Amino acid sequence: MKGYILSGIQQMGIGVTNVEEAWKWYIDQFGMDCRIFDDDAPAKLMLPYTGGEPRSKHAILAMNLQSGGGFEIWQYTERVPVKIKEEIMIGDLGIIACKIKARNIQESLALYQKNGIPVVALASEDPSGKKTFFIKDPYGNIFQLVEATDWFRNENKATGGSYGAIIGVSDIEKSRVVYSDILGYDEVIYDRTGVFTDLAELPGGNKECRRVLLKRSRAFAGAFSKVLGQSMIELISTSTNNGKKIFEGRFWGDPGFIHLCYDMHGIDELKNYCESKGFPFTVDSKKSHEGNSFDMGEAAGYFSYIEDPDGTLIEFVETHKVPILKKFGWYLDLRKRDPNRSLPDWIVKTLRFSRVRNV
């Protein structure tokens, strides 16, 4: 037994140059309107990835309560964010695209076209025969729309939140120690090599590559597992020389997909297991705070990071305190609950009172 519990993708970290502007776009296009926390405290523990110095920042964690992981929208406030010099391509190493849950692919495509959103690749079939398409946000980040059937509630939105990621790797077998073993995506939906029509319009999408789409054979469990839902990880490697590391020469928090974060319970057991597999924590808030919770403004808990074999950052958050009805001072202490049980639906649904109409 591994001894830890994963509840699902808590959020995709997205570095931006203007957090309010970006959040408004993500509300309008992805329904990310529930603010979980809004934090402007310095990032003191990420020194391995911020040039060895604490950095001032503004971060907002927002969710779409229909289902799926949220976005942590992150901006440096006392340093000019460094944008990537060359556009991200298939074959690069790191998070290439964020998967987004859609109720109906054709209806979502029609909506984005109506809204004037750049559609990078029109609806086509992935190697499993499912319809999909890609869009770009105003900052060059790529999102893949994927039809899903697991939903927490209906808010008449076209999409939910994060449904996983496309991650460029240099060696799929080595990477699966992280993604299949540690994260539990152990079931192969497809493993194909070739040139793919659904990638053709993406930068570098006309080159031969190997694609492995993974899902979990065992459903996520824990407090927020119902609203976070299920997810998929797609690993891509090219048969020719690998491209650039997406964050090489830049800091964590600079523009782009900065990390993939999982809500979990059992940080000590996770730490031991990751070390046994050769992927030790590179950041460990529990150790840094001598066992005390890390304050994230309106939430608190432990957080840690590991790197996959190519340096892509995976974050884990053991949530201790989360705001439910902030205006009445109601914060839920998850340490007093059975970690295997999901929260009652009515409690999770109260997060809708944190909804923001205008940024």
Secondary structure, DSSP 8 states (H G I E B T S, - for coil): ----EEEEEEEEEEE-S-HHHHHHHHHHHH---EEEEEE-S-B-S-GGGTTTS-B-EEEEEEE-TTSSBEEEEEEESSS-----SS---TT-BEEEEEEEEES-HHHHHHHHHHTT--EEEEEEE-TTS-EEEEEE-TTS-EEEEEE----S---S-SEEEEEEEEEE-S-HHHHHIIIIIIS---EEEEEEEE--GGGTTSTTTTS-EEEEEEE-SS---STTHHHH---EEEEEEESS----BTTTTS-TTSSEEEEEEEEEE-HHHHHHHHHHTT---SEEHHHHTTT--EE-SS-EEEEEEEE-TT--EEEEEEEEEEEEEGGGTEEEEGGGS-TTS---HHHHHGGGGGB-S--
